[in-house]
Amino acid sequence: MALRTTALLCLCFFLLLTEGSLNEDPGSLPIRLSVENDLSNMAPEAYSSSVVEGGVLLSALRRLQEVQPDFKFTVKEDPNFGLFLESVNGVAGNENEQTYWEILSESSGEYTRLNVGIGCYRPTANEHIIFRFSTWSKK
């Protein structure tokens, strides 16, 4: 009986200590997104989204797609490299046409290509992510 009471008291104490932390929403970080198409005369499109602290870019895109009817994207899973961005707003990359969606991070006018895909990249607060439809040349 004493053991059961001690166990229940320990459990209650643990629940009291963790009550706030289990229900707290991790910090939400705002990010900016731009969609550019170097191959057409379309004006760049600007969006805002958010990602939970430590969350990945894919979750911010899904969140944006849920609330913004004019933003759509698709991903494709490669068995060796994981998820990659296949299309944005109905425009898809094409290997035969040598087109793809380049993903960049912009900071103070400097553009950096992401070194991982949308399923792994963790944006920072107020980061500006650019999806640029581009071509590549075969070597």
Order of alpha helices (4+ residues) and beta strands (2+ residues): alpha-beta-beta-alpha-beta-beta-beta-beta-beta-beta
